[in-house]
Amino acid sequence: MEKTKEYWLEEIQVAEIKVEQLENQKILLLNRGRDAERRERTHRLIERGAILESLLKKPQILSNNQIEELLIILLNTTEAKQYLSSVYIDEKTN
């Protein structure tokens, strides 16, 4: 039996629907990946903030600007620069 033009038009419509569904699935997967990255970053920020606060005697009396200034001062020391340099070198070799 020979297939008619209508049959092929219907097949095209079915294929277009499948393509649209796959495109939507791709968008959902990309969004899930971005959400996972955002959750990881949020978790990391919370952990690092907790570490910083645990090292300060009275963290609640320091403003964000004061914390930033303190970190700038500390990270500009020779020891900090050497340490970070070694960490970055180790990271490149792994």
C-alpha positions as CSV (number, residue, x, y, z in Angstrom):
1,M,0.0,0.0,0.0
2,E,1.4,3.4,-1.0
3,K,1.5,6.0,1.7
4,T,-0.4,9.2,1.0
5,K,0.6,12.8,1.4
6,E,-1.6,13.0,4.5
7,Y,0.2,10.1,6.1
8,W,3.6,11.9,5.6
9,L,2.2,15.2,6.9
10,E,1.0,13.4,10.0
11,E,4.4,11.7,10.5
12,I,6.1,15.1,10.2
13,Q,3.7,16.5,12.9
14,V,4.5,13.6,15.2
15,A,8.2,14.1,14.7
16,E,7.9,17.9,15.4
17,I,6.1,17.1,18.6
18,K,8.9,14.7,19.6
19,V,11.5,17.4,18.8
20,E,9.6,19.9,20.9
21,Q,9.4,17.5,23.8
22,L,13.1,16.8,23.6
23,E,13.9,20.5,23.5
24,N,11.8,21.0,26.6
25,Q,13.5,18.1,28.3
26,K,16.9,19.6,27.5
27,I,15.8,22.9,29.1
28,L,14.7,21.1,32.2
29,L,18.0,19.3,32.5
30,L,20.0,22.5,32.0
31,N,17.9,24.2,34.7
32,R,18.5,21.2,37.1
33,G,22.2,21.6,36.5
34,R,22.2,25.3,37.2
35,D,20.1,24.7,40.3
36,A,22.6,22.1,41.6
37,E,25.5,24.5,41.0
38,R,23.6,27.3,42.8
39,R,22.9,24.9,45.8
40,E,26.6,23.9,45.9
41,R,27.7,27.6,45.9
42,T,25.2,28.5,48.6
43,H,26.3,25.6,50.8
44,R,30.0,26.6,50.3
45,L,29.3,30.2,51.2
46,I,27.4,29.2,54.3
47,E,30.2,26.9,55.4
48,R,32.9,29.4,54.8
49,G,31.0,32.2,56.6
50,A,30.6,29.8,59.5
51,I,34.4,29.1,59.5
52,L,35.1,32.8,59.5
53,E,32.7,33.5,62.3
54,S,34.1,30.7,64.4
55,L,37.6,32.3,64.2
56,L,36.4,35.8,65.3
57,K,35.8,36.5,69.0
58,K,32.8,38.8,68.4
59,P,31.7,38.5,64.8
60,Q,28.4,40.3,65.4
61,I,30.1,43.6,66.1
62,L,32.0,43.7,62.8
63,S,30.3,45.1,59.7
64,N,30.6,43.5,56.3
65,N,33.0,46.2,55.3
66,Q,35.2,45.6,58.3
67,I,35.2,41.8,57.6
68,E,36.2,42.6,54.0
69,E,39.0,45.0,55.1
70,L,40.3,42.4,57.5
71,L,40.4,39.7,54.8
72,I,42.2,42.1,52.4
73,I,44.8,42.8,55.0
74,L,45.2,39.1,55.9
75,L,45.4,37.9,52.3
76,N,48.0,40.5,51.4
77,T,50.5,39.1,53.9
78,T,53.5,37.3,52.5
79,E,52.5,34.1,54.3
80,A,49.0,34.1,52.8
81,K,50.3,34.8,49.3
82,Q,52.8,32.0,49.6
83,Y,50.2,29.6,50.9
84,L,47.7,30.5,48.2
85,S,50.4,30.2,45.6
86,S,51.2,26.7,46.7
87,V,47.5,25.7,46.8
88,Y,47.0,27.0,43.2
89,I,50.1,25.2,42.0
90,D,48.9,21.9,43.6
91,E,45.5,22.4,42.0
92,K,47.1,22.8,38.6
93,T,49.0,19.5,38.9
94,N,46.0,17.5,40.1
